[in-house]
């Protein structure tokens, strides 16, 4: 509406200026015509009276001629006639109101006119030369300009009123047309832009006025359609990428299960031998009396242990939708290390958890267990000699790196520190890239660290690494801790 008002005001001012200019020129033309008419009337009266005065002067003398002139003034009041001498005489000095040039032209028989404004509103005087004997005189025809000024004032007032009336009518019409052709369409376009900005991409507007605003409305409608299609395409691509990412994580989990299989088989060997031995004792009759009940109890105990080991492996391998729930970090780490204990035992590595029992996290336990499993297995594979692998956790305050962003805040840091060979400086920047691996063929796919980094980023955290050749590596997982709101992290 502001644009419509501005356009209307500009048009109204332009119309007023044009009308005022036209009326001013018309008033000036009227004044010029009035002046010409007045001079023409003066000359007509003057020449008519001059002929009569000249004859009367010659036939009856000066007194009779001047008396005739006075009688002429009695029949009208607006125009006054007066006899004046043009030549210099002791009793009649020349007119001081006339310049020498005008006196000279009058002496040559030419008419002269001048406007005397010494006493407002002014007087128009016209001089008609008359020769009487040897002397030169003239009839002065004078007329007050008061009527002309009144006419000018009335004309100006009438013109001003007419101009204002026309401008007012023009302003009203312009406002109505501006609101209809500009104001309302622009308001509809603004509402359309606001709705599209709020995400209502199905919003449309129809103007039907066949001008630039209608073209703009069509383009904005087309933009909304394109944005709607783009949003649908992005939603479909995002869903496909999330599904692919979940497939990738599940594949990495199954790869880890394969690596754990040999350790689990070894872990099941001891309880299976115990079950087999006790069953033989019962079937052969070697166990009698109370020994039979003891053997049955031992068999049940070992079966429960084997069931627990297999359930842990199946829980780790099972594919399920991500679900974040409050988890005690100590229990999560303990379960993970117990699953990896057989592999560590084979390599002579001691798994040492150093996690406070009070730490709670809002996480997907299965995904975090997958990350811990990948990091611990990488540490075990990096340790060619017996040693210790520590998993520590503690609250800390840190600033996320630049690629994630965010202010300094409270986090829970989970460290996986090994005593392996370390990572070379030229390899360290690439370890989280998909399919990048330095392991021998068959030992790694290059997906473990990439998948782990993605999982931690999905949880609002990040993974930092420090490593020294020959002295081992430490992978630090930063996660929003406890009731602290998840923030954007690096």
Secondary structure, DSSP 4 states (H G I P E B T S, - for coil): -HHHHHHHHHHHHHHHHHHHHHHHHHHHHHHHHHHHHHHHHHHHHHHHHHHHHHHHHHHH-HHHHHHHHHHHHHT-SSEEEEEEE-S--SSSPPPTTS-HHHHHHHHTT--EEEEE-SSTT-EEEEEEEEEETTEEEEEEEEEESHHHHHHHHHHHHHHHHHHHHHHHHHHHHHHHHHIIIIIHHHHHHHHHHHHHHTT-TT------S-SHHHHHHHHHHHHHHHHHHHHHHHHHHHHHHHHHHHHHHHHHHHHHHHHHHHHHHHHHHHHHHHHHHHHHHHHHT-S-THHHHHHHHHHHHHHHHHHHHHHHHHHHH-------EEEEHHHHHHHHHHHHHHHHHHHTEEEEEEE-TT-EEEE-HHHHHHHHHHHHHHHHHH--S-EEEEEEEEEEEEE--TTT---EEEEEEEEEE--S----HHHHTTTTSTT---SPTTT--S-HHHHHHHHHHHTT-EEEEEEETTTEEEEEEEEE-TTPPP----
